[in-house]
Amino acid sequence: MQKIGGVPVEVPGWLETLAGRVARTPVPPVMRPPASGGRPAAVLLLFGEGPFGPDVLLIQRSSRGRTHAGQPAFPGGGVDPEDGGPVAAALREAAEETGLDPAGVHVVGTMPELYVSRSDNRVTPVLAWWHTPCAVHAASPDEVESVERVPIRELVDPANRLRLRHPSGHSGPAFRVRGLLVWGFTAGVLDGVLAGSGFALPWDRSRVEDLPPDVLNLASR
C-alpha cells in the first residue's frame, strides 16, 4: 500500500506488476525513436475499478482534428516546457481533454519512449491508478468527441479482437469495443499492456480485416 499526502492508496498488485514489466519491455525497431528530432509527447494509461471490473480511460479524437482524426486514443499530447516532463504533461492533457481531476490519480510508472512517425512524436506512455474516480466528459470538443471507460474484460474478449490491414500491407492488432474501433498506436500499446497484465486471453490472430475506408480517409489527413 502506498501513500499520497499521508493517505493510504492501495494500488492493485496486477498494476504494480505490469508497471515493472512494461518498464523493461524492448521497443520494436519500427517504434524506436530516432537519434535526434521528434516532439516529446506523453499519453496517460489510466486504469480504475469500474462497475464491470478494471477498466481503462479512452477518448475518441475529433473528426475535425489535423492528425489522428476520429481515432480512439489515450488522453495525452505534447510535452510543454513548463510541464517539466512526460508525467506532468500526461496528467495536464488528460485534465484538459476529459475534465479529469489529477488529484485522484496515482502514477505507478512509465513505459519506454515510442516513436510515432505519422505525427513525428516521441511518446512516453504513463501508467496510473485512478484511486478516486470523477466524472469525465469531452472537455475540449475541438479535440475530443467522446470519453469512455472501457472494461478490460471487454478488451480481452476474443470476440472483440482482430487485426486490421492497412493498404500498405501492414497489419496490426485492433479492438471493437463500446462502438469504438481501436487500432494503430493505441491498439498496439493496449495489446502489449494486456499481455503484461495477465488479463489477456487467446484470440484468433488470423482474423484480419481491411481498414474501413472512412477510417482510412480520416487517418490520411
C-alpha positions in Angstrom: 0.0 0.0 0.0 1.3 3.4 -1.0 0.5 6.8 0.5 -0.4 10.1 -1.2 -0.3 13.1 1.1 -0.3 10.8 4.1 -3.4 9.0 2.9 -3.1 5.2 2.1 -3.7 4.3 -1.5 -4.0 0.7 -2.5 -2.7 0.0 -6.0 -3.7 -3.4 -7.4 -1.0 -5.9 -7.4 -1.5 -6.6 -11.1 -0.9 -3.0 -12.0 2.3 -2.8 -9.9 3.5 -6.0 -11.6 2.5 -4.6 -15.0 4.4 -1.3 -14.4 7.5 -3.3 -13.6 7.2 -5.4 -16.7 6.5 -2.7 -19.3 9.3 -0.5 -18.0 11.7 -3.2 -19.2 9.9 -4.1 -22.4 12.1 -3.8 -25.5 10.9 -1.3 -28.1 10.2 -2.8 -31.5 12.6 -1.5 -34.1 9.8 0.3 -36.1 9.0 2.3 -32.9 12.4 3.2 -31.7 12.9 7.0 -31.5 15.5 8.5 -34.0 18.8 9.7 -32.7 17.6 13.2 -32.9 14.4 15.1 -33.7 10.8 14.3 -32.9 8.5 16.1 -30.5 8.3 14.9 -26.9 4.8 13.7 -26.0 3.0 11.6 -23.4 -0.2 9.6 -23.0 -2.0 8.6 -19.9 -2.9 4.9 -19.5 -5.3 5.4 -16.6 -6.7 2.3 -15.0 -9.6 2.3 -12.5 -12.1 0.0 -10.9 -15.4 0.4 -12.6 -18.8 -1.4 -12.3 -17.5 -4.2 -14.6 -14.1 -4.6 -13.0 -10.8 -3.0 -14.0 -11.1 -0.5 -16.9 -9.0 2.0 -18.9 -9.9 5.5 -20.0 -10.0 6.2 -23.7 -11.0 9.2 -25.8 -12.2 9.4 -29.4 -10.5 12.3 -31.1 -12.5 14.8 -33.0 -13.0 14.0 -36.7 -12.1 17.7 -37.3 -8.6 17.2 -36.0 -5.5 17.7 -38.1 -3.8 14.4 -37.1 -5.2 11.1 -35.9 -8.7 12.5 -36.7 -11.6 10.4 -35.3 -9.3 7.8 -33.8 -9.8 6.3 -30.3 -6.7 7.1 -28.2 -5.3 7.5 -24.7 -5.6 11.1 -23.4 -2.4 12.9 -24.0 -0.4 15.3 -26.2 2.9 17.2 -26.5 5.2 17.9 -23.5 5.3 21.7 -23.0 8.4 23.3 -21.4 6.5 24.2 -18.2 5.4 20.6 -17.7 8.9 19.5 -16.7 8.4 16.0 -18.2 6.0 13.4 -19.6 4.2 12.6 -16.3 3.0 16.1 -15.7 2.2 16.5 -19.4 0.1 13.4 -19.5 -1.9 14.5 -16.4 -2.3 18.0 -17.8 -3.5 16.9 -21.2 -5.9 14.3 -19.6 -7.4 17.1 -17.4 -7.8 19.4 -20.4 -9.3 16.7 -22.7 -11.6 14.9 -20.2 -12.1 17.1 -17.1 -10.1 14.6 -15.1 -9.0 15.6 -11.6 -5.3 14.8 -11.3 -5.6 14.7 -7.5 -7.5 11.4 -7.9 -4.7 9.8 -9.9 -1.6 8.0 -8.7 1.2 7.4 -11.2 2.8 4.0 -10.9 5.3 4.1 -13.7 6.2 4.8 -17.3 7.0 2.8 -20.5 10.0 3.4 -22.7 9.6 6.2 -25.2 7.9 5.1 -28.5 8.2 6.9 -31.8 5.1 7.7 -33.9 6.4 8.6 -37.4 3.0 9.8 -38.6 3.0 12.7 -36.2 6.8 12.8 -35.5 6.1 12.3 -31.8 8.3 10.6 -29.2 5.6 9.3 -26.9 6.1 8.2 -23.3 3.1 6.1 -22.0 2.4 6.9 -18.3 0.7 4.2 -16.3 -1.6 5.4 -13.4 -4.2 4.2 -11.0 -7.5 6.1 -10.7 -7.9 5.8 -6.9 -10.6 8.4 -6.7 -12.6 8.4 -9.9 -14.5 11.5 -11.0 -17.0 12.3 -13.8 -15.3 12.7 -17.2 -16.5 14.1 -20.5 -15.3 15.6 -23.8 -13.9 18.8 -22.1 -12.3 20.0 -25.3 -14.8 19.5 -28.1 -12.4 20.7 -30.8 -10.1 17.9 -29.9 -12.2 15.2 -28.3 -15.6 13.8 -29.4 -16.2 11.4 -26.6 -14.7 9.8 -23.5 -15.2 6.2 -22.5 -14.2 3.9 -19.6 -13.6 0.6 -21.3 -13.7 -2.5 -19.2 -10.6 -4.7 -19.6 -12.9 -7.8 -19.7 -14.3 -6.4 -23.0 -10.9 -5.6 -24.4 -9.7 -9.2 -23.8 -12.9 -10.8 -25.1 -11.7 -12.8 -28.2 -14.9 -11.7 -30.0 -13.8 -8.1 -29.8 -10.3 -8.7 -31.1 -9.0 -8.7 -34.7 -6.1 -7.5 -36.9 -6.6 -4.6 -39.3 -4.7 -4.4 -42.6 -3.6 -1.1 -44.0 -3.4 -0.6 -47.8 0.4 -0.7 -47.4 0.0 -4.3 -46.4 0.9 -3.8 -42.8 -1.5 -5.3 -40.2 -1.8 -4.7 -36.5 -4.0 -5.6 -33.5 -7.3 -3.9 -33.1 -10.3 -3.9 -30.8 -14.1 -3.4 -31.4 -15.5 -2.2 -28.1 -18.2 0.3 -26.9 -18.8 1.4 -30.5 -15.1 2.2 -30.9 -12.7 0.7 -33.4 -9.3 0.9 -31.6 -6.3 0.5 -33.9 -2.9 1.8 -34.7 -0.6 3.1 -31.9 -3.2 2.9 -29.2 -4.2 -0.7 -30.1 -0.5 -1.7 -30.2 0.2 -0.4 -26.8 -3.0 -1.9 -25.4 -2.1 -5.3 -26.9 1.3 -5.3 -25.1 -0.2 -3.9 -21.9 -2.9 -6.5 -21.7 -0.4 -9.3 -22.3 1.8 -7.9 -19.5 -1.2 -7.5 -17.1 -2.1 -11.2 -17.1 -5.6 -10.5 -18.2 -5.1 -11.4 -21.9 -7.0 -14.4 -23.4 -6.1 -16.4 -26.5 -7.7 -14.9 -29.6 -7.8 -15.6 -33.3 -4.9 -13.7 -34.8 -5.8 -15.0 -38.3 -8.9 -12.8 -38.2 -7.8 -10.0 -40.5 -9.9 -7.2 -42.0 -9.1 -4.3 -44.2 -9.0 -0.9 -42.6 -12.5 0.6 -43.3 -12.4 3.3 -46.0 -14.0 6.0 -43.8 -11.4 5.4 -41.0 -8.6 5.4 -43.6 -9.8 8.7 -45.1 -9.8 10.4 -41.7 -6.3 9.0 -40.9 -4.9 10.1 -44.2 -5.5 13.8 -43.5 
